[in-house]
Amino acid sequence: MKLTKLNIILASTLFLSAGTASAQGLVTKHKDFTSCQTCHREDMKIDDALTLENAACIDCHGGYEELALKESHGVDPHNSHIDLGTLNCTTCHSGHKESSLMCNSCHDFDLKMPFGDNQWRPTALTVDQKQVDKAIAAGPIETVNIVVIGSGASGTTAAVSAAEAGVDNILILEKEPLPGGNSMLAAGGMASAESTTQKSLNIADSKEVWYQDTMKGGYQHNDPKLARTLSDNGADGVEWLKSLGADLNSVGRPGGHSFERVHRPTGGAKAGPHIMKTLIAATEKHNIETRVNAPVVKLVVDDNDQIKGVVVKGRYQGYYMVGASSVVIASGGFAANNDMVSSFRPDLKGVATTNNKGNQGDGITLVKEIDGKVKDVKEIQLFPTAAKGKILITGTIRGAGAILLNDEGERFVDELGTRDVVSAAIIDQSNSHSWMLYDQDVLNELSQLKGLEILGLVDIVNSYDELEALTGMPAKKTKDTLDKYNEFQKNGKDLAFEKKFMKTDVKFPIYVVDVAPAIHHTMGGIAINEKAEVYLNNGKKVNGLYASGEVTGGVHGKNRLGGNAIADTVVFGRLAGNEAANVINNGSR
């Protein structure tokens, strides 16, 4: 295909904009490139999702099913927990700069990338206020009914709920190169009480007990109305996900809960990827567009405190305004932004996080810019058992029977204490870490633990001498500790730490993981009411603006219980979606 002068100029600009790294891109080394139109449109217009470019990759190389190593039991980036059929080739591979392995935003895989390396180079988000003002002055280049900011569990839940309420023309805007957000890393499951799953297992739980557990776990600092909304609607949220096709027919018990109430897939697989797969399929069913590489940089609100839309800084399309009657902020917390974390909690400066790197607190920044109210931003939670300081190991593993020992081979805490208590206890040990021990019974209950072996995070020992050689824990002392614990478990009474739930004993072969606390959840954020509405500091409501999920504050108080995060995203995501839909259905703005 013949290139026009304009096309040549644009193509040259693309090459030059990549700087010196362009020599490492696919363009200069790929034998099938004959012109820019091999990958791009003739007019060189590029959408933020790189739709045509990704299709060109698949046309030549096949999709993920063809690329995945079916017989591999090792690390395969084309067949992982993140691959839902929505992962784009261009998430990692690049034509005009070095390719970079997205997996290593969380992991440390020694993989070799074609025309790149195994590093991950996220694009820093900078905002040009003049360009923002220009986009607002120009007005919307497109108008939709509802904009949802963020494509994690809460954002997709809000979008699907609004669609179920009869609203069309819904747009999800996602700043990352793939959907799912932090929800893709969620391990344990979704807490709820009085669900059909619990009833089928004869678990005599109640919404009231869950509410009291949540308030107690949050040290009574929770907004009671929000905590009550959570506990009253959690079971309905589970049933709603089931109606969409989710398998939430197993339950576990992390610290702080009085019953087994954290719902997860049968066999104990990770709940987050499974729930996201279910929700993404629902967005596709309702023809809801999820636009990646499209961070929202400004909320547009008029003088009457009415939301008018948002400004987007598209990765390729630049600044533009999208008009909307309703906006839902579901952009997640800020645990991966250590500058923001340490500004509120200097003691956490430099501490690693279990979070997706996209959790930068964007939603809080957007709301503060319009003088929106935030609360509880100093309430930041450490997760006690992170391998390598960043790979989360579900808290339900301790409910299933895992125990914690220090370097002296001693237990030092009730393993089912709340996250803040267990984290503080681990930090107080030598080297501020702990050894987590579990056996085959626990592995049989939680299939997700098999991933720890694939990632090289777990060792298996068959004797106390092997355990000492691995960890340095004295064999005799460790044997005494386990013998005592197993006796407590047999008799149903923990005389050392009053642990109330000891599901199994611990026996060889024993699986061992080195764990330490890491920043995990930010309980503070945008202040909302029980309708997920957003307010300004002057007490006025922003009409048409809603928020849900970890971007909000008040639900969890000073400490979140395991499983309550996914419950939060689904319960308040459904509320936000329905309220946003009401604006459209009632014809009001």
Secondary structure, 3 states (H helix, E strand, C coil): CCCCHHHHHHHHHHHHHCHHHHHHCCCCCCCCCCCHHHCCCCCCCCCCCCHHHHHHHHHHHCCHHHHCCCCCCCCCCCCCCCCCCCCCHHHCCCCCCCECCHHHHCCCCCCCCCCECCCCCCCCCCCCHHHHHHHHHHCEEEEEEEEEECCCHHHHHHHHHHHHCCCCCEEEECCCCCCCHHHHHCCCCEECCCCHHHHHCCCCCCHHHHHHHHHHHCCCCCCHHHHHHHHHHHHHHHHHHHHCCCCCCEEECCCCCCCCCEEECCCCCCHHHHHHHHHHHHHHHCCCEEECCCCEEEEEECCCCEEEEEEEEECCCEEEEEEEEEEEECCCCCCCCHHHHHHHCHHHCCCCECCCCCCCCHHHHHHHHCCECEECCCCEEEEEEEECCCEECCCHHHHHCCEEECCCCCCCCCCCCCHHHHHHHHHCCHHHCEEEEECHHHHHHCHHHHHHHHCCCCEEECCHHHHHHHHCCCHHHHHHHHHHHHHHHHHCCCCCCCCCCCCCCCCCCEEEEEEEEEEEEECCEEEECCCCEEEECCCCEEEEEEECHHHEECCCCCCCCCCHHHHHHHHHHHHHHHHHHHHHHCCCC
